[in-house]
Amino acid sequence: MHKRMNYLIVFLLSIFLVGCTSVEDTTKPDVETGKKEVATVETNENNETEETEVETTENNETEETEETETSADNPVEEETPTPAKNELFPGYTLMEVDGGDLSGFREPNAVVDIGFGDREYWAFTNQHGQLVRVIADKIILQDDKNEPVLSSGRYYSDEAKVPGVESDVLDEGHVIADSLGGVSNAYNITPQNSTLNRHGDQAYMEKVIRDAGGATNFEAIITYPNTKTHIPSSYQYTYTVKGNKVVDKFDNVNPDKVNESQGLTKTEPTKPKPKPSKPTNTNKNDSTSSNTKEDVSRVDTNGNGKVTIKEAKDAGFKMPITSDHWLYKYMDDRDNDGMVGE
């Protein structure tokens, strides 16, 4: 009996010792921190491996880093496409027309480069095929030493036959003249009054740009009386020369007739010839000769020996004064073209 009690005490003591050992194992703190564990490497169907690292920080926070290819290693360059010229002028069809094309036909809603050579002068038509606008960032003068210029001073021997130019009083007028680098097809030609084109505001505008060595920010707006005709009713030119903005607006009419209708052109009254008491002497040295009519003193109001355009107009002379006129030698023909006051 005593021996059986001893076995029982030993058995209970063993159970107690085992229980204490288990409690100590489960309550032992993990003093090792900052450990780095590597996850399982998995192989996909293509036998490619993916590795993920999980790092445990001291604050028991995890950071996951995936093995990827960065843009810094292989940067992708994005190219900005250069817009086509027809995209610069939405609503218009970009066309190429030979500079010497004599056809007077224009396509509606078209834009055409009317600059000779590398010049970019853009002409626009409306839905009726009328030439309504011409623009140029820079007007570059004709270079007769390096460009194929004819002896006439033009690039081409003739101009486009736009409907209306068959009139005796209308020229094949360039919107941008040959001397300013313009071509001669229908997208640069309008039927223009001959006097206006050769001696009026159109000629004056072209001369101003030539004398300035070119122009910038050029724009021509062309207006018509209706949608049927190709003969403009008026023009408006805007351009910059030597830093000065110029706006020229004029009608497509004979300027001389306009001046006359407004009383700007004076004519001397016709005086009855006195009956001579003696036969008229036709000798040029006589007082009745043409030298008597060439009395510059009645025109030269300030007596300086020179006659200005204003003085000539005030005296009733019609512009321009050409080289065969007796008054020409007293006036200043700055461009030496044989005309003053054109």
C-alpha positions in Angstrom: 0.0 0.0 0.0 2.8 2.3 0.9 4.6 1.4 -2.3 1.5 2.1 -4.4 1.3 5.6 -2.9 4.9 6.3 -3.9 4.1 5.5 -7.5 1.1 7.8 -7.5 3.2 10.7 -6.1 5.8 10.2 -8.8 3.2 10.1 -11.5 1.5 13.3 -10.4 4.9 15.0 -10.0 5.8 14.1 -13.6 2.5 15.6 -15.0 3.2 18.8 -13.1 6.7 19.1 -14.5 5.6 18.5 -18.1 2.8 21.2 -17.7 5.3 23.8 -16.5 7.6 23.2 -19.4 4.8 23.7 -21.9 3.8 27.0 -20.3 7.4 28.3 -20.5 7.7 27.5 -24.1 4.5 29.2 -25.2 5.2 32.4 -23.1 8.8 32.9 -24.2 9.1 36.3 -26.0 10.7 36.5 -29.5 13.6 38.8 -28.9 15.0 38.6 -32.4 13.6 41.5 -34.6 14.4 42.9 -38.0 14.5 39.4 -39.6 14.2 39.1 -43.4 12.1 36.3 -44.7 12.0 35.2 -48.4 8.7 34.0 -49.7 8.4 30.8 -51.6 9.6 31.0 -55.2 6.9 29.9 -57.6 7.4 28.7 -61.1 4.7 29.6 -63.7 3.8 27.6 -66.8 6.5 29.3 -68.9 9.2 28.3 -66.3 9.6 31.9 -65.4 10.2 32.7 -61.7 8.8 35.6 -59.7 10.6 36.5 -56.4 9.0 38.6 -53.7 10.9 39.8 -50.7 9.0 40.6 -47.4 11.0 42.7 -45.0 10.0 43.0 -41.3 10.9 46.3 -39.7 11.5 46.9 -36.0 8.0 48.1 -35.7 6.7 44.8 -37.0 5.7 46.6 -40.3 6.2 44.8 -43.6 7.5 46.3 -46.9 7.0 44.5 -50.2 9.2 45.0 -53.1 8.4 43.5 -56.5 11.1 43.1 -59.2 9.8 45.3 -62.0 11.3 47.2 -64.9 11.3 51.0 -64.3 10.8 53.7 -66.8 14.1 55.2 -65.7 16.0 52.2 -67.1 14.1 52.3 -70.4 12.5 55.7 -70.9 9.8 56.0 -73.5 10.1 59.0 -75.7 6.8 60.4 -77.0 7.0 62.1 -80.4 4.7 65.0 -81.1 3.6 64.7 -84.8 4.1 67.7 -87.0 0.6 68.7 -88.3 0.2 68.6 -92.0 -0.4 71.9 -93.7 -4.0 71.1 -94.5 -4.5 70.8 -90.7 -3.3 74.3 -90.3 -6.2 75.6 -92.4 -9.3 73.6 -91.2 -12.2 73.8 -93.6 -10.0 74.4 -96.7 -8.6 71.9 -99.2 -4.9 72.3 -99.6 -4.0 72.4 -103.3 -0.9 72.7 -105.4 -1.2 74.9 -108.5 1.6 75.8 -110.8 2.6 79.4 -110.5 2.2 80.0 -114.2 -1.1 78.2 -114.7 -3.2 80.5 -117.0 -6.5 78.9 -116.2 -8.8 81.3 -114.6 -10.7 78.6 -112.6 -10.5 78.4 -108.8 -11.6 75.6 -106.6 -14.1 76.5 -103.8 -12.9 76.5 -100.2 -9.3 76.0 -101.3 -6.0 77.2 -99.9 -3.0 77.6 -102.3 0.6 78.7 -101.8 1.1 81.6 -104.2 4.6 82.5 -103.2 7.4 82.0 -105.8 10.1 79.5 -104.8 10.2 78.8 -101.1 8.0 81.7 -100.1 4.8 80.9 -98.3 2.0 83.2 -99.3 -1.4 81.6 -98.6 -4.5 82.4 -100.8 -8.0 81.3 -99.7 -11.2 81.0 -101.8 -14.8 80.9 -100.5 -17.5 78.5 -101.3 -18.1 80.3 -104.6 -14.5 80.1 -105.8 -13.9 83.8 -105.2 -10.5 84.8 -104.0 -11.2 86.4 -100.7 -8.0 86.4 -98.5 -4.3 86.3 -98.9 -1.8 86.1 -95.9 1.9 86.0 -95.5 4.0 86.1 -92.4 6.8 87.8 -94.4 6.9 89.4 -97.8 10.3 88.6 -99.5 11.2 90.8 -102.4 12.0 89.4 -105.8 15.6 88.5 -106.3 16.3 89.1 -110.0 20.0 88.0 -109.5 19.3 84.6 -108.2 15.8 83.9 -109.5 14.6 83.1 -113.0 13.1 86.6 -113.7 12.2 87.5 -117.3 13.4 90.7 -118.9 10.0 92.1 -118.2 10.6 91.8 -114.5 8.1 89.0 -114.1 8.4 85.3 -113.3 6.0 84.3 -116.1 5.2 85.7 -119.5 1.4 85.9 -118.8 -1.2 85.9 -116.0 -4.2 83.7 -115.3 -7.3 84.6 -117.3 -9.8 85.1 -114.5 -13.2 86.0 -115.7 -13.4 89.7 -116.1 -9.8 90.4 -117.3 -11.0 90.5 -120.9 -12.3 94.0 -120.2 -10.4 96.9 -121.8 -10.4 98.8 -118.5 -9.4 95.9 -116.2 -5.9 94.4 -115.7 -4.9 91.0 -114.6 -4.0 92.4 -111.2 -1.7 90.6 -108.8 -2.7 90.6 -105.2 1.0 90.1 -104.4 3.1 91.5 -107.3 5.9 89.8 -109.0 8.3 92.3 -107.4 7.1 91.1 -104.0 7.5 87.4 -104.9 4.0 86.5 -106.1 3.1 84.0 -108.8 0.6 84.5 -111.7 -2.0 81.8 -111.3 -5.7 82.4 -110.6 -5.2 82.3 -106.8 -3.2 85.6 -107.0 -5.0 87.4 -109.8 -8.1 89.5 -109.8 -9.6 91.7 -112.5 -8.5 95.2 -111.3 -9.0 98.7 -112.8 -6.0 99.4 -115.0 -5.4 102.9 -113.6 -5.7 101.6 -110.0 -3.3 98.8 -110.7 -0.6 100.8 -112.6 -0.8 104.3 -111.0 -3.2 104.2 -108.1 -3.3 102.8 -104.5 -2.4 99.3 -105.6 0.8 100.5 -107.2 1.5 102.8 -104.2 1.1 99.9 -101.8 3.6 97.8 -103.7 6.1 100.6 -103.9 5.9 101.2 -100.1 6.8 97.5 -99.5 9.6 97.5 -102.0 11.1 100.7 -100.6 11.0 99.2 -97.1 12.8 96.0 -98.3 9.8 93.8 -97.5 7.0 93.6 -95.0 5.6 91.3 -92.3 2.1 90.3 -91.1 0.6 90.8 -94.6 -3.1 90.3 -95.1 -5.3 91.1 -98.1 -9.1 91.0 -97.8 -11.0 91.1 -101.1 -14.6 92.0 -101.3 -17.2 91.3 -104.0 -20.5 92.9 -104.8 -22.2 89.5 -105.2 -21.4 85.8 -105.3 -21.6 85.5 -109.1 -18.7 87.8 -110.2 -15.0 87.4 -109.9 -14.4 91.2 -110.2 -13.8 92.6 -106.7 -15.5 95.7 -105.5 -12.8 96.7 -102.9 -9.6 95.7 -101.4 -8.1 96.1 -97.9 -4.4 95.5 -97.3 -2.8 95.3 -93.8 0.9 95.0 -93.4 3.8 96.1 -91.2 6.9 97.9 -92.6 9.8 99.0 -90.4 7.7 98.5 -87.3 4.8 100.5 -88.6 1.4 99.0 -89.2 -0.2 100.2 -92.5 -3.9 99.7 -93.5 -4.8 100.5 -97.2 -8.4 100.3 -98.2 -9.7 101.3 -101.6 -12.3 100.5 -104.2 -11.7 98.8 -107.5 -12.4 101.9 -109.5 -10.5 104.5 -111.6 -9.0 106.8 -109.0 -8.7 109.7 -111.4 -12.5 109.7 -112.0 -13.1 109.5 -108.3 -10.8 112.5 -107.7 -12.6 114.4 -110.5 -16.0 113.6 -109.2 -15.0 114.9 -105.8 -13.5 118.1 -107.2 -10.0 117.2 -106.3 -8.7 117.6 -109.9 -8.6 121.2 -111.0 -8.7 122.2 -114.7 -7.8 125.6 -116.0 -10.7 127.5 -117.5 -10.5 128.0 -121.2 -10.0 131.6 -122.2 -11.2 132.9 -125.5 -8.3 133.7 -127.8 -8.0 137.5 -128.6 -8.2 138.4 -132.2 -4.7 139.2 -133.3 -4.2 142.6 -134.9 -1.3 141.1 -136.8 -0.7 137.7 -138.2 0.3 135.2 -135.6 4.0 134.5 -135.5 4.6 130.8 -135.0 8.2 131.3 -134.1 9.0 129.4 -130.9 10.9 132.3 -129.6 7.8 134.5 -129.8 5.9 135.4 -126.6 3.0 133.2 -127.8 5.3 130.1 -127.9 5.0 127.1 -125.6 7.7 128.6 -123.4 5.2 131.2 -122.2 2.9 128.4 -121.1 5.7 126.8 -119.2 5.5 129.4 -116.5 6.8 127.4 -113.5 6.4 130.4 -111.2 2.6 130.1 -111.2 3.0 126.5 -110.0 6.0 126.9 -107.7 4.2 128.8 -105.0 7.2 129.0 -102.6 9.6 130.0 -105.3 12.3 127.3 -104.5 12.5 126.1 -108.1 10.9 122.8 -107.3 7.3 121.7 -107.8 5.7 119.3 -105.3 2.8 117.0 -106.2 0.5 119.2 -104.0 1.6 122.4 -105.8 1.0 120.7 -109.2 -2.5 119.5 -108.1 -3.4 122.9 -106.7 -2.4 124.4 -110.0 -4.9 122.1 -111.7 -2.5 119.5 -113.2 -3.6 115.9 -113.4 -1.5 113.2 -111.8 0.7 111.5 -112.8 3.1 113.9 -114.4 5.1 111.8 -117.0 8.6 112.5 -118.3 7.2 114.0 -121.5 5.4 116.8 -119.6 7.2 120.1 -119.3 6.6 120.2 -115.6 8.3 116.9 -115.0 11.8 118.4 -114.9 10.8 120.6 -112.0 9.5 117.6 -109.9 11.2 114.8 -107.9 10.9 111.4 -109.5 12.3 109.4 -106.6 11.9 105.9 -108.2 13.0 107.1 -111.6 10.2 105.4 -113.4 9.3 108.4 -115.6 6.2 109.3 -113.5 5.5 111.5 -110.5 2.4 111.3 -108.5 1.4 107.8 -109.6 
